[in-house]
Structures are given as structure tokens and as C-alpha cells.
Amino acid sequence: MRFLVAGPILLLLGLMGGCAPTVSTPDDLVFVTLSAQQAIAVLGHQTSWPAGQQITYVAADPEGRLVLATSSRENRIYVYDAPSGRLRDILSVGQTPKGVQIDHAGRWAAVANEGEGTISLIELATLRIAATIPVGPMPHNSVFSPDDQLLYVTLQGDSSVAVVSLPQRTVVDRLPAGRAPHNVDLSPDGRWLYVSNIGSRNLTVIDLTTRRIIRRIPLSAPHYGVDATPDGRYVLVTGLADSVVTVIDAQQLEVMQQITVGPGPHGVRASLDGRKAYVALALQDRVAVLDLTTLTVTRYLSPGKGPFWIAIPGNS
């Protein structure tokens, strides 16, 4: 979950008193990695941008002007101007990069280098690697705190979450998680950390005030994508080896429903108003669009081959 909108995206979506926008995210602001096609798809434009080998994760800056994607095989980050798709740069990072995240201010990007136990910190104004931070075994993905001072990093090889101080550029704490923590998100108020664990097949909810696990919620078959909707209603969790999206009530921390979407759901992101969500179906070459009011699938889109991860400006 992330909620910050500015520039041209602000004109499209609008804000009301600090609440979620009332206009839903248009499809042309939804970016999808196509791992089997070595490309990035832009849903509303029905086009794709050439990318690297084994393209996996993707992030968009809050204004929707910059898109970053990881090539896990090439150990590189592909950087694009949006919406034109012009390739701005290709940055070398650590071994086997996976999750990439952009902070709320659009100043920094963090890349989890799973093969070498580090985070690459990228300064977006200059597109340079500003720091390489050791974090622990097999970091997979991360999320920035609301004030952009901390970065929470899942460590699949350590069953924990590393807490990185961005000003100090070092690990300052470790939080307990389940076995093999994979993807991660934060509640809109920054109080609860949601960690999907592929080893224990559950979602651990960590209270960041007490730094303790307060709930373990069983999930479907891994691997898992996770998204806390910007309106604070739901936590959405996919299961790559299954065909459902698990919808969790973010207040009660209980499973409300499982929505059947099709084989291979992985990347999932909700629109900024919380009305709909996009789910990448890696085994079906489609993206399912969910109505989060009725908790049903409303349509399917065909972006290309092997859709893997999804980014929306303000929620990537």
C-alpha cells in the first residue's frame, strides 16, 4: 500500500481532504511485468515496452512519470519515462534482484538483491546507486514507512524482517515473521506490517508499536503477492500455485472471502480509491479486474505473456 499522488496523476484522480480519491485508477496507469515476453505492459494503452530477461518486479513513482523494473537474470534495473515508455537508463545492481519499491516522496528506490543479501538504494534524481546495504539472507521485497525513514525488508533465509534506517543506511532492528517471508505491505496508517510467508503458508500481522506478531492468517498455496488497499478496508493476498485471491478484513484481521480468479495469481494492486484491484495471472496470460465492493471479477485483460507483478502510481 502506498498513497501519495501529485503532478499529472493528481489532475486525473483528485484528492478530497486527505481521503482516497473518488475517481478510480484508469487502466493506462497500470503497469505489468511480462516475464515470458521480456516486457512491461501498459494496460490502458494496449502496448508494451521492451525489457530485460526474467523481468519480475515493477514500481512506479507517485506521479506516474517514472517506472522501474527488475531483470532478475541480468542483475539490472530498467528505468522508463512514463507514459512514453522511453528507456531512460539500465542500472546494474546486486545479484538476483527481486522486489523494487519507490518511496512516497519519489526520491529513492530500494531493490532487494536476493542473491547477495543486500539492498541497492537508488537516488531517482540522478539515477545512481547511492548505497548498497547488507540486510541478511535472501531479501525478497520491501516497503517504506509512511515517513520514508525506515525500510522493512523480508528475509526469506532468516524468517524475519530487517528494519533499515534510511538516514543511517544500516539495519537497526529485526522483526519476527513466519517461515520464508516473501512479499510485504503496510497498513495505510503505518501501524501494521503484513508479511506473506511461503514456508509457513500464512500471513503474519506485525504490530509495529509493540514489534510483535498479533495474528497468523492461513493462506492458499504460495507464492504470495500482498496488497493493503489504500482505503484501509482489505488486505489482498494471491497464491501463485492456486487460483484464488484471499480477501482479509483489515480491521478484524479475518478472512472474509476467497475470490476465484484463475490459475497463477501473483501480483496484485488496488486502485487508489479502493474500488477495484488488478491481479496478474501468470499461468493464464491475463489480468483479472476485481470489483472490491462486490468482491467479484468484472473482466479480464490480456496484456501479454507471463504477467507477473503490477504497479500503480501511488500504490506500487
Backbone bond lengths (Angstrom), bond angles and torsions (degrees), N, CA, C in turn:
res aa  C-N    CA-C-N  psi(-1)  N-CA   C-N-CA  omega(-1)  CA-C   N-CA-C  phi
1 M - - - 1.450 - - 1.512 109.00 -
2 R 1.320 115.52 136.89 1.431 120.47 170.23 1.501 107.44 -152.09
3 F 1.358 118.96 141.44 1.449 118.58 179.91 1.512 110.03 -138.39
4 L 1.315 116.05 98.85 1.458 122.87 173.00 1.509 106.16 -158.14
5 V 1.327 116.90 125.12 1.447 120.68 -176.30 1.514 108.62 -133.38
6 A 1.331 117.03 135.74 1.453 120.30 179.70 1.512 109.29 -150.21
7 G 1.351 115.95 -177.28 1.448 121.42 174.05 1.511 113.04 56.68
8 P 1.348 117.83 -141.42 1.458 121.61 -176.50 1.515 112.97 -63.72
9 I 1.319 117.64 -30.41 1.463 119.52 178.90 1.516 110.43 -68.49
10 L 1.331 117.69 -35.65 1.455 121.76 177.29 1.515 110.62 -60.39
11 L 1.336 117.08 -39.31 1.450 119.81 179.85 1.518 111.42 -65.02
12 L 1.329 116.05 -33.24 1.461 119.93 -179.71 1.517 112.40 -76.17
13 L 1.344 115.64 -39.64 1.452 118.92 -169.24 1.515 113.49 -99.67
14 G 1.346 117.89 -39.52 1.455 120.53 -179.11 1.500 112.97 75.45
15 L 1.344 114.74 154.66 1.452 120.63 177.37 1.519 108.54 -127.24
16 M 1.330 116.03 150.98 1.456 120.89 177.38 1.514 109.48 -131.25
17 G 1.343 116.03 100.37 1.455 120.76 172.69 1.498 114.75 55.24
18 G 1.342 118.17 33.68 1.461 120.66 178.73 1.507 113.22 82.91
19 C 1.342 118.28 -1.57 1.457 120.89 178.99 1.515 109.12 -87.35
20 A 1.329 115.41 174.73 1.458 119.51 179.25 1.516 110.28 -64.15
21 P 1.320 119.70 148.36 1.453 122.78 179.29 1.517 111.19 -59.47
22 T 1.342 115.66 152.29 1.457 119.62 -179.48 1.520 111.91 -93.57
23 V 1.321 117.66 -10.33 1.457 121.63 177.94 1.519 108.49 -101.23
24 S 1.320 116.27 128.94 1.454 119.37 -174.59 1.521 111.49 -73.60
25 T 1.338 115.50 155.40 1.459 121.86 -179.58 1.528 110.56 -62.98
26 P 1.345 118.33 123.09 1.468 119.28 175.55 1.521 110.85 -72.82
27 D 1.336 115.45 156.77 1.462 120.10 -176.08 1.524 112.87 -62.55
28 D 1.352 117.64 -25.59 1.462 118.21 -177.13 1.523 112.44 -77.02
29 L 1.328 117.47 1.21 1.461 121.47 172.80 1.525 111.24 -107.52
30 V 1.321 117.24 17.65 1.464 122.23 -179.43 1.529 108.30 -113.68
31 F 1.337 115.60 120.73 1.463 122.45 -176.99 1.527 109.26 -111.59
32 V 1.331 116.60 134.55 1.463 122.41 -173.84 1.526 109.29 -130.55
33 T 1.337 116.87 128.50 1.465 118.89 172.61 1.526 109.44 -77.53
34 L 1.325 115.28 137.07 1.465 122.45 177.24 1.522 107.31 -112.69
35 S 1.336 116.05 93.40 1.466 120.21 -171.26 1.524 112.60 -68.71
36 A 1.327 117.67 -29.38 1.464 120.65 -179.71 1.524 112.58 -87.80
37 Q 1.309 116.63 -3.81 1.468 121.18 -176.02 1.526 111.76 -120.36
38 Q 1.342 116.82 -5.14 1.462 122.45 -178.42 1.523 110.57 54.24
39 A 1.348 115.03 55.86 1.457 119.51 -175.03 1.527 110.67 -156.02
40 I 1.341 114.79 166.80 1.458 123.60 171.85 1.520 106.92 -114.76
41 A 1.329 117.43 125.53 1.459 121.22 178.03 1.525 109.99 -96.11
42 V 1.336 115.44 142.77 1.462 122.50 171.62 1.525 105.64 -111.70
43 L 1.329 116.76 109.54 1.461 119.96 -165.76 1.521 113.18 -58.67
44 G 1.326 117.42 -50.90 1.457 119.84 -174.73 1.512 114.28 -70.86
45 H 1.324 116.99 -21.08 1.464 120.57 180.00 1.526 112.42 -90.09
46 Q 1.331 116.59 -9.86 1.461 121.66 -176.80 1.525 110.73 50.49
47 T 1.319 114.50 45.19 1.456 120.93 179.79 1.513 108.68 -139.68
48 S 1.334 116.08 170.46 1.461 120.00 177.87 1.519 109.23 -143.31
49 W 1.327 115.04 155.27 1.457 122.33 179.48 1.524 108.71 -109.81
50 P 1.329 119.19 132.65 1.467 120.86 177.42 1.525 110.96 -59.82
51 A 1.331 115.74 141.57 1.468 121.27 -178.85 1.526 109.02 -140.68
52 G 1.334 116.11 -166.25 1.454 120.97 -174.06 1.514 113.54 -91.85
53 Q 1.316 115.34 -175.46 1.456 122.00 179.89 1.531 110.01 -75.77
54 Q 1.318 115.11 144.07 1.465 123.04 -178.09 1.527 110.19 47.35
55 I 1.321 114.99 57.25 1.460 120.37 177.56 1.523 107.34 -73.69
56 T 1.322 117.39 126.64 1.461 120.20 -171.87 1.523 112.13 -119.23
57 Y 1.318 117.39 -77.47 1.467 120.19 -172.47 1.525 111.44 -96.99
58 V 1.345 115.21 158.54 1.457 121.48 -177.23 1.522 108.99 -145.47
59 A 1.331 116.04 147.85 1.463 122.23 175.49 1.519 108.57 -141.83
60 A 1.332 115.80 150.10 1.462 122.00 175.90 1.519 108.59 -121.93
61 D 1.330 116.52 143.76 1.459 118.36 178.45 1.527 109.43 -72.27
62 P 1.345 118.46 163.18 1.465 120.67 -173.52 1.522 114.45 -59.07
63 E 1.331 117.84 -27.89 1.459 120.62 -179.07 1.525 112.88 -88.46
64 G 1.322 117.62 -5.98 1.453 120.30 -178.96 1.509 113.86 72.23
65 R 1.328 116.93 25.96 1.462 121.15 -179.01 1.524 113.32 -103.77
66 L 1.323 116.71 -14.70 1.457 121.14 -175.91 1.520 109.00 -138.07
67 V 1.329 116.48 134.44 1.464 122.32 178.73 1.523 108.09 -126.72
68 L 1.344 115.97 132.11 1.462 122.40 178.49 1.520 109.10 -118.78
69 A 1.326 117.00 139.37 1.465 121.31 178.61 1.518 109.98 -139.06
70 T 1.339 115.89 144.48 1.462 120.88 -177.44 1.525 110.94 -95.78
71 S 1.331 114.81 133.29 1.459 121.65 167.77 1.524 106.46 -101.82
72 S 1.327 115.84 100.96 1.464 120.13 -174.13 1.521 112.33 -68.85
73 R 1.311 117.73 -23.74 1.463 120.78 179.34 1.531 111.50 -84.11
74 E 1.311 117.10 -37.32 1.465 120.72 -176.50 1.530 112.94 -87.32
75 N 1.350 117.14 -11.08 1.472 122.00 -175.38 1.527 111.07 60.85
76 R 1.324 114.27 46.44 1.456 120.27 -176.94 1.524 111.67 -137.81
77 I 1.336 114.37 158.53 1.451 122.50 171.57 1.526 108.16 -113.98
78 Y 1.329 115.92 125.19 1.457 121.50 175.52 1.531 108.43 -92.65
79 V 1.333 115.94 130.25 1.463 121.70 -175.62 1.529 108.86 -118.01
80 Y 1.346 115.84 125.73 1.461 121.52 -176.32 1.524 110.95 -122.87
81 D 1.341 115.34 146.89 1.456 120.66 163.32 1.522 107.96 -76.91
82 A 1.322 116.00 141.22 1.459 120.14 175.10 1.534 107.64 -121.45
83 P 1.333 116.83 145.03 1.469 126.87 5.62 1.528 114.87 -90.92
84 S 1.337 118.41 5.84 1.465 120.07 -172.60 1.522 113.04 -68.16
85 G 1.348 117.30 -29.93 1.456 120.68 -176.30 1.512 113.81 82.04
86 R 1.335 116.84 9.48 1.467 119.49 178.02 1.523 109.92 -65.35
87 L 1.325 116.75 129.45 1.459 121.08 179.22 1.523 108.91 -74.57
88 R 1.335 115.94 113.58 1.462 121.19 -178.22 1.518 112.17 -81.52
89 D 1.340 115.68 -42.22 1.459 118.89 -174.69 1.522 109.07 -167.12
90 I 1.316 115.55 162.84 1.460 123.11 170.77 1.519 106.32 -127.76
91 L 1.332 116.43 117.75 1.459 122.00 -174.03 1.522 110.57 -106.00
92 S 1.305 117.31 134.18 1.463 121.70 174.08 1.524 109.16 -83.32
93 V 1.337 115.86 130.10 1.467 121.21 178.78 1.527 108.36 -123.81
94 G 1.348 117.41 -154.48 1.454 120.35 -177.98 1.518 112.99 -81.26
95 Q 1.319 115.47 -172.81 1.461 122.02 -176.60 1.530 111.51 -73.90
96 T 1.324 115.72 133.08 1.468 124.31 175.81 1.524 111.57 51.93
97 P 1.323 118.04 63.15 1.465 119.73 177.43 1.518 110.93 -67.67
98 K 1.314 115.18 141.29 1.470 120.94 177.98 1.531 109.27 -122.26
99 G 1.313 118.47 -106.33 1.457 120.17 -174.04 1.518 113.44 -62.67
100 V 1.348 115.56 139.34 1.462 121.78 173.19 1.526 107.59 -125.62
101 Q 1.328 115.88 134.48 1.457 121.61 -178.99 1.519 109.73 -131.97
102 I 1.330 116.84 146.98 1.462 123.17 175.96 1.520 108.32 -115.44
103 D 1.331 116.45 137.70 1.465 119.28 -176.45 1.530 111.15 -72.47
104 H 1.345 115.34 171.21 1.460 121.34 -174.22 1.523 112.52 -66.30
105 A 1.326 117.07 -29.25 1.460 121.31 -178.82 1.522 112.82 -85.38
106 G 1.321 116.86 -8.76 1.458 120.26 -178.48 1.511 113.93 72.21
107 R 1.334 116.47 25.91 1.471 120.84 -178.59 1.520 113.04 -99.37
108 W 1.344 116.41 -33.26 1.459 120.62 -171.83 1.526 110.41 -132.11
109 A 1.320 115.00 149.54 1.464 121.77 169.94 1.518 108.29 -123.86
110 A 1.325 115.58 144.16 1.463 121.82 178.24 1.517 108.90 -118.61
111 V 1.327 116.17 131.99 1.462 122.74 179.89 1.521 108.55 -119.20
112 A 1.333 116.82 125.99 1.467 121.63 177.90 1.524 109.22 -86.07
113 N 1.324 116.42 113.99 1.469 122.11 179.43 1.528 108.78 -93.84
114 E 1.330 115.23 92.73 1.461 121.15 -171.42 1.525 112.52 -63.68
115 G 1.334 116.86 -32.78 1.458 120.51 -174.83 1.508 115.41 -78.54
116 E 1.344 117.98 -12.54 1.464 118.38 -178.20 1.526 113.60 -133.49
117 G 1.335 117.94 5.02 1.457 120.32 173.30 1.508 114.90 72.13
118 T 1.338 117.14 35.02 1.457 120.35 -178.46 1.527 111.51 -133.65
119 I 1.330 114.34 166.49 1.456 123.21 168.96 1.518 107.98 -114.73
120 S 1.328 117.01 129.72 1.465 121.10 170.50 1.521 108.05 -92.82
121 L 1.331 116.58 124.64 1.460 122.14 178.78 1.526 108.15 -102.50
122 I 1.332 115.89 118.37 1.464 122.04 -175.47 1.522 109.67 -107.20
123 E 1.332 116.84 127.72 1.462 121.83 172.21 1.524 107.69 -83.44
124 L 1.337 116.66 116.81 1.459 119.74 -171.61 1.524 113.09 -74.92
125 A 1.320 118.43 -25.13 1.464 120.21 179.26 1.522 111.69 -65.95
126 T 1.324 115.93 -34.15 1.470 120.55 -177.23 1.521 113.14 -110.88
127 L 1.343 116.18 -11.31 1.466 122.27 -175.21 1.531 111.37 54.26
128 R 1.310 115.07 47.81 1.467 120.66 175.85 1.523 109.26 -121.48
129 I 1.328 116.08 153.46 1.459 121.22 174.63 1.531 107.23 -78.17
130 A 1.324 116.17 110.64 1.462 120.75 -176.16 1.517 112.29 -84.98
131 A 1.349 117.04 -27.27 1.465 120.05 -178.89 1.515 109.43 -162.31
132 T 1.325 115.45 151.36 1.462 123.21 169.79 1.519 106.54 -120.76
133 I 1.338 116.07 115.82 1.462 121.58 -169.45 1.526 109.96 -111.51
134 P 1.332 119.77 117.81 1.471 121.07 173.78 1.529 110.00 -66.37
135 V 1.339 116.60 134.02 1.463 119.87 -177.71 1.523 113.79 -127.63
136 G 1.327 118.96 -25.67 1.454 121.07 -176.53 1.516 110.90 135.77
137 P 1.342 116.75 -179.64 1.467 120.55 -171.23 1.525 114.57 -71.81
138 M 1.318 115.86 128.64 1.461 124.97 171.49 1.529 113.94 56.99
139 P 1.323 118.48 57.74 1.465 119.08 173.17 1.528 109.90 -65.93
140 H 1.326 116.06 134.44 1.470 118.42 -175.42 1.525 113.20 -112.13
141 N 1.315 117.25 -43.61 1.463 119.51 -179.74 1.519 108.88 -155.05
142 S 1.329 116.17 175.69 1.459 119.54 -175.20 1.518 110.22 -153.68
143 V 1.330 115.62 170.48 1.460 121.92 173.75 1.523 107.72 -149.66
144 F 1.342 116.01 141.25 1.456 121.85 178.61 1.526 110.34 -83.98
145 S 1.334 116.49 145.94 1.459 120.93 171.41 1.529 109.08 -67.87
146 P 1.342 118.08 160.47 1.470 119.75 -177.75 1.524 114.14 -56.81
147 D 1.335 117.78 -31.22 1.469 120.20 179.75 1.525 113.04 -92.26
148 D 1.324 117.11 4.47 1.472 123.41 178.20 1.530 113.53 63.38
149 Q 1.315 117.53 19.03 1.465 120.52 179.04 1.522 112.44 -90.84
150 L 1.336 116.52 -24.76 1.460 121.48 -177.50 1.525 110.17 -123.89
151 L 1.321 114.93 152.61 1.459 122.35 174.07 1.522 107.62 -127.72
152 Y 1.337 116.64 124.89 1.463 122.14 178.80 1.529 108.10 -98.65
153 V 1.333 116.69 122.68 1.464 122.60 -171.58 1.524 110.03 -121.39
154 T 1.334 117.43 123.61 1.465 120.23 176.69 1.525 109.99 -76.41
155 L 1.334 115.53 135.66 1.467 122.06 179.40 1.524 108.38 -116.40
156 Q 1.324 116.39 100.14 1.465 120.26 -177.66 1.522 112.34 -64.56
157 G 1.316 117.33 -27.30 1.456 120.35 -178.42 1.506 114.42 -88.75
158 D 1.337 117.94 3.00 1.462 120.30 -173.22 1.522 113.70 -134.99
159 S 1.346 117.08 -2.22 1.468 121.75 -178.51 1.525 111.91 52.58
160 S 1.328 115.40 40.72 1.461 119.90 179.75 1.521 109.70 -149.54
161 V 1.323 114.36 172.71 1.462 122.48 175.40 1.518 107.75 -117.95
162 A 1.324 116.73 122.26 1.463 120.92 176.32 1.522 109.03 -82.54
163 V 1.329 115.88 136.75 1.463 121.75 176.83 1.524 107.68 -106.44
164 V 1.321 115.81 114.91 1.463 121.70 -176.47 1.524 109.26 -103.59
165 S 1.321 116.88 128.35 1.462 121.82 170.46 1.520 107.73 -81.88
166 L 1.331 116.79 118.84 1.466 119.10 -179.56 1.525 112.33 -70.14
167 P 1.344 119.73 -40.12 1.471 117.52 176.09 1.529 112.74 -62.36
168 Q 1.354 116.71 -39.17 1.467 119.88 -179.24 1.525 112.66 -85.41
169 R 1.330 115.71 -20.74 1.470 122.28 -179.13 1.524 111.54 56.35
170 T 1.318 114.02 49.47 1.460 120.83 177.83 1.521 109.25 -154.90
171 V 1.340 116.80 160.23 1.463 121.93 176.27 1.523 108.74 -74.52
172 V 1.339 116.22 126.91 1.464 120.78 -178.67 1.523 112.45 -113.32
173 D 1.332 117.89 -8.92 1.461 120.30 -179.19 1.525 108.51 -164.37
174 R 1.324 115.40 162.38 1.461 122.20 172.33 1.520 108.38 -134.12
175 L 1.325 115.57 135.62 1.456 121.58 -178.29 1.522 109.55 -112.11
176 P 1.338 117.21 145.38 1.469 119.51 178.29 1.524 110.85 -71.27
177 A 1.327 115.73 148.89 1.466 121.53 175.26 1.519 107.69 -142.25
178 G 1.336 117.28 -168.59 1.455 120.50 173.27 1.517 110.29 -84.07
179 R 1.330 116.33 -166.28 1.463 120.25 179.16 1.528 110.61 -79.21
180 A 1.321 115.43 129.87 1.467 123.20 178.66 1.529 112.18 56.39
181 P 1.329 117.65 63.99 1.469 120.37 177.54 1.522 111.06 -62.19
182 H 1.319 115.14 137.70 1.472 120.74 -166.64 1.530 111.20 -117.02
183 N 1.323 117.26 -81.96 1.463 120.81 177.87 1.525 110.38 -107.86
184 V 1.336 116.09 166.28 1.463 119.88 -166.21 1.524 109.92 -154.00
185 D 1.333 115.83 149.84 1.461 121.04 172.94 1.525 109.16 -152.69
186 L 1.337 115.61 169.80 1.460 123.06 -178.35 1.518 110.15 -118.75
187 S 1.330 116.71 149.67 1.458 120.06 170.16 1.530 108.71 -66.93
188 P 1.343 118.54 154.65 1.464 120.52 -177.28 1.522 114.08 -56.16
189 D 1.332 117.37 -31.43 1.467 119.66 179.81 1.523 112.92 -86.68
190 G 1.328 116.81 -0.19 1.457 120.33 178.24 1.510 115.11 75.73
191 R 1.321 117.70 11.61 1.468 120.53 -176.34 1.517 112.59 -85.06
192 W 1.337 117.14 -41.13 1.460 121.16 -173.61 1.523 110.40 -114.46
193 L 1.318 114.71 136.99 1.457 122.71 175.99 1.521 108.02 -105.63
194 Y 1.330 116.62 127.19 1.460 122.15 -179.10 1.528 108.63 -105.71
195 V 1.324 116.86 119.75 1.463 121.96 -175.72 1.524 109.20 -122.26
196 S 1.336 116.49 121.10 1.469 120.07 176.14 1.522 108.90 -90.67
197 N 1.325 116.21 130.92 1.468 122.51 -172.93 1.524 109.99 -117.07
198 I 1.351 116.79 116.65 1.459 119.09 -175.77 1.525 112.11 -78.86
199 G 1.334 117.96 -21.98 1.459 120.74 179.22 1.511 112.98 -78.50
200 S 1.324 116.57 -43.47 1.468 120.73 -179.40 1.522 112.51 -95.96
201 R 1.339 117.77 -1.44 1.465 123.31 176.00 1.524 111.86 54.04
202 N 1.311 115.03 48.85 1.452 118.33 178.34 1.522 110.74 -150.51
203 L 1.327 114.54 171.22 1.456 122.30 173.75 1.518 107.39 -109.03
204 T 1.324 116.59 120.45 1.459 119.30 174.35 1.521 108.48 -95.12
205 V 1.321 115.09 134.44 1.461 122.00 176.52 1.519 107.21 -106.77
206 I 1.324 116.31 119.17 1.459 121.94 -176.56 1.521 108.70 -108.29
207 D 1.334 116.68 125.35 1.460 122.05 173.23 1.524 107.44 -79.73
208 L 1.322 117.42 114.13 1.459 120.25 -175.19 1.522 112.57 -76.22
209 T 1.337 117.00 -10.30 1.462 119.67 173.95 1.520 110.36 -74.87
210 T 1.334 115.74 -45.16 1.471 120.63 -178.95 1.518 112.52 -96.87
211 R 1.359 116.19 -13.97 1.471 123.12 -178.25 1.528 111.08 63.12
212 R 1.309 116.55 32.94 1.464 121.98 179.85 1.521 110.88 -122.95
213 I 1.344 114.99 151.80 1.460 120.92 173.20 1.523 108.45 -73.11
214 I 1.331 116.71 125.61 1.462 119.90 -179.91 1.526 112.24 -108.15
215 R 1.339 117.83 -13.32 1.459 119.47 178.89 1.523 109.62 -157.39
216 R 1.338 115.07 142.17 1.464 122.54 171.19 1.519 107.38 -121.20
217 I 1.328 116.81 116.61 1.456 121.99 -173.19 1.528 109.16 -111.97
218 P 1.337 118.84 119.05 1.471 121.15 179.61 1.530 111.51 -61.21
219 L 1.332 115.30 145.59 1.458 121.57 -178.08 1.522 110.75 -125.28
220 S 1.338 115.80 178.71 1.462 121.65 175.98 1.527 108.76 -79.39
221 A 1.327 118.05 -155.20 1.466 121.35 -175.96 1.529 110.96 -84.37
222 P 1.343 117.64 135.57 1.471 120.95 -177.66 1.541 111.11 -73.16
223 H 1.372 114.72 169.86 1.465 130.07 8.94 1.519 110.87 -82.93
224 Y 1.362 116.19 166.56 1.452 120.05 -171.87 1.526 112.59 -121.44
225 G 1.329 115.13 136.72 1.453 121.62 161.57 1.516 107.64 -101.78
226 V 1.329 117.53 153.46 1.465 120.45 -178.67 1.521 109.37 -142.61
227 D 1.335 115.93 138.54 1.463 121.25 177.37 1.517 109.55 -144.11
228 A 1.336 115.65 124.96 1.462 121.33 170.55 1.522 107.03 -88.20
229 T 1.327 117.75 119.01 1.460 119.81 -174.90 1.525 110.16 -64.87
230 P 1.337 117.72 142.65 1.463 120.86 -175.21 1.521 114.85 -60.61
231 D 1.345 117.79 -22.17 1.463 119.31 178.69 1.523 112.86 -84.19
232 G 1.332 117.34 -1.19 1.460 121.07 175.88 1.510 115.38 79.42
233 R 1.337 118.36 9.22 1.469 119.96 -177.27 1.516 113.58 -83.45
234 Y 1.330 116.71 -43.81 1.457 120.09 -169.27 1.521 112.22 -130.59
235 V 1.330 114.07 159.32 1.457 122.41 161.70 1.525 105.60 -117.36
236 L 1.323 116.73 124.58 1.458 122.46 -178.09 1.517 108.95 -105.10
237 V 1.339 116.55 128.68 1.468 120.86 -178.74 1.522 108.89 -129.85
238 T 1.337 115.80 125.95 1.461 121.35 177.67 1.527 110.26 -93.14
239 G 1.336 115.94 168.32 1.461 121.39 174.72 1.515 109.55 -139.24
240 L 1.327 117.39 106.30 1.466 122.25 -171.46 1.525 112.94 -58.81
241 A 1.333 117.35 -35.76 1.466 120.99 -178.98 1.525 112.01 -89.72
242 D 1.322 116.97 11.32 1.460 122.07 179.45 1.526 108.20 -126.42
243 S 1.303 117.20 -160.57 1.463 120.86 -178.78 1.523 111.64 -137.23
244 V 1.338 117.19 22.70 1.459 120.35 -174.31 1.523 111.51 -128.42
245 V 1.339 114.27 157.15 1.460 123.00 166.66 1.524 107.14 -109.65
246 T 1.320 116.36 124.38 1.460 121.35 177.85 1.520 108.95 -87.10
247 V 1.332 115.96 123.77 1.463 122.06 -179.71 1.526 108.14 -102.63
248 I 1.325 115.95 118.76 1.463 122.45 -177.67 1.520 109.01 -110.40
249 D 1.328 116.65 130.84 1.457 121.92 173.57 1.526 108.17 -67.43
250 A 1.328 117.09 117.72 1.461 120.91 -173.34 1.522 113.13 -73.38
251 Q 1.324 117.65 -14.73 1.463 120.10 177.57 1.527 110.99 -92.22
252 Q 1.324 116.40 -46.03 1.462 120.98 -179.01 1.521 112.62 -84.20
253 L 1.339 116.47 -17.03 1.467 122.39 -177.36 1.525 111.24 56.40
254 E 1.322 114.58 47.08 1.460 122.44 178.23 1.527 109.48 -133.35
255 V 1.341 115.63 149.13 1.465 120.29 177.36 1.524 109.31 -68.80
256 M 1.333 115.35 125.23 1.456 120.60 177.49 1.519 111.49 -90.65
257 Q 1.340 114.96 -42.42 1.460 119.38 -171.60 1.520 109.10 -166.03
258 Q 1.325 115.60 156.42 1.456 121.53 168.18 1.523 107.88 -117.29
259 I 1.328 115.34 123.74 1.463 121.57 -177.62 1.525 108.69 -98.49
260 T 1.315 117.24 121.48 1.464 120.92 176.32 1.525 108.98 -75.37
261 V 1.337 115.60 123.18 1.466 120.41 -176.19 1.522 112.97 -119.34
262 G 1.330 117.45 -24.53 1.458 121.54 -176.19 1.511 110.49 128.32
263 P 1.337 117.89 171.29 1.465 121.50 -173.25 1.527 113.44 -67.16
264 G 1.325 115.18 138.04 1.457 121.39 168.73 1.509 117.63 78.83
265 P 1.350 120.04 37.55 1.463 119.07 177.50 1.527 111.58 -69.36
266 H 1.331 116.55 132.68 1.467 119.91 179.43 1.522 110.59 -134.82
267 G 1.341 118.32 -85.15 1.459 119.34 -179.79 1.516 111.69 -64.13
268 V 1.352 116.07 139.39 1.461 120.82 178.03 1.523 108.94 -146.47
269 R 1.326 115.93 133.84 1.455 121.47 175.92 1.523 109.40 -145.96
270 A 1.345 114.94 136.08 1.456 121.54 177.55 1.522 110.22 -90.76
271 S 1.333 115.63 152.58 1.460 120.72 173.21 1.524 109.36 -66.69
272 L 1.321 116.46 161.78 1.460 120.04 -173.75 1.523 113.21 -66.46
273 D 1.331 117.53 -26.11 1.457 119.74 177.65 1.523 112.47 -87.51
274 G 1.337 117.56 -2.53 1.454 121.17 178.19 1.511 114.88 75.07
275 R 1.333 117.55 12.52 1.461 119.57 -176.76 1.523 113.45 -85.61
276 K 1.329 116.92 -27.82 1.463 119.15 -178.40 1.517 109.59 -144.21
277 A 1.327 115.00 165.75 1.463 120.89 177.82 1.517 108.62 -140.40
278 Y 1.329 114.64 151.97 1.459 122.91 178.13 1.525 108.57 -111.88
279 V 1.336 116.55 133.47 1.464 122.13 -177.35 1.525 109.03 -126.19
280 A 1.331 116.89 122.08 1.464 121.71 177.84 1.520 109.73 -80.53
281 L 1.329 116.73 122.53 1.465 122.66 178.85 1.523 107.97 -102.19
282 A 1.320 115.58 93.80 1.464 121.60 -170.94 1.525 112.92 -64.85
283 L 1.323 117.28 -27.41 1.458 120.79 -176.44 1.521 112.68 -97.28
284 Q 1.309 116.98 2.52 1.463 119.77 -176.87 1.530 112.62 -128.48
285 D 1.340 116.85 -1.31 1.466 122.24 179.66 1.526 112.05 56.78
286 R 1.331 115.61 38.17 1.456 119.90 178.69 1.526 110.08 -139.00
287 V 1.319 114.93 163.25 1.461 122.71 170.69 1.520 107.58 -118.71
288 A 1.324 116.36 123.75 1.458 121.23 176.75 1.522 109.22 -87.90
289 V 1.327 116.30 137.60 1.461 121.63 176.03 1.524 107.75 -108.12
290 L 1.333 116.15 122.34 1.457 121.99 -176.65 1.522 110.75 -102.72
291 D 1.323 116.39 140.04 1.459 122.44 167.59 1.525 106.80 -89.60
292 L 1.328 117.42 114.33 1.462 120.21 -175.61 1.522 112.83 -84.28
293 T 1.326 117.06 -0.47 1.463 120.23 171.05 1.521 110.27 -84.20
294 T 1.334 115.72 -44.45 1.467 120.32 -179.35 1.521 112.65 -97.15
295 L 1.338 116.67 -10.64 1.471 122.83 -177.10 1.530 111.03 56.35
296 T 1.320 114.29 51.15 1.464 121.52 178.73 1.530 109.29 -134.75
297 V 1.342 115.54 160.56 1.463 121.34 171.99 1.519 108.46 -81.59
298 T 1.337 116.63 127.58 1.462 119.95 -179.52 1.521 112.79 -100.56
299 R 1.336 117.71 -27.86 1.462 120.18 -179.79 1.519 109.30 -167.11
300 Y 1.327 114.45 168.42 1.463 122.12 175.35 1.527 108.94 -125.30
301 L 1.328 115.00 143.09 1.456 122.17 176.40 1.522 108.79 -118.24
302 S 1.330 116.65 151.45 1.468 121.30 -178.33 1.526 109.18 -117.32
303 P 1.345 117.97 90.47 1.466 120.62 -174.85 1.519 114.53 -81.97
304 G 1.348 117.49 -21.97 1.459 121.46 -174.34 1.517 110.00 147.12
305 K 1.328 116.26 -162.67 1.460 120.96 -172.00 1.532 112.38 -93.30
306 G 1.325 115.07 128.73 1.456 121.22 173.44 1.510 115.28 71.89
307 P 1.348 119.66 47.83 1.465 119.69 176.82 1.523 110.44 -60.81
308 F 1.326 116.30 130.41 1.465 120.58 -169.96 1.525 113.21 -121.31
309 W 1.319 117.47 -51.22 1.469 121.03 -175.99 1.521 109.68 -136.58
310 I 1.327 116.39 159.12 1.462 121.96 -173.51 1.523 109.67 -132.32
311 A 1.327 115.85 141.97 1.465 121.55 173.71 1.520 109.68 -132.96
312 I 1.333 115.10 141.06 1.458 123.40 173.75 1.526 106.84 -127.89
313 P 1.330 119.94 131.38 1.462 119.76 176.97 1.529 111.13 -54.76
314 G 1.323 116.30 127.28 1.454 121.06 -175.26 1.510 113.64 91.50
315 N 1.347 117.71 -13.28 1.464 121.40 175.98 1.523 108.40 -152.26
316 S 1.338 115.03 72.62 1.460 118.38 179.67 1.516 111.66 -126.13
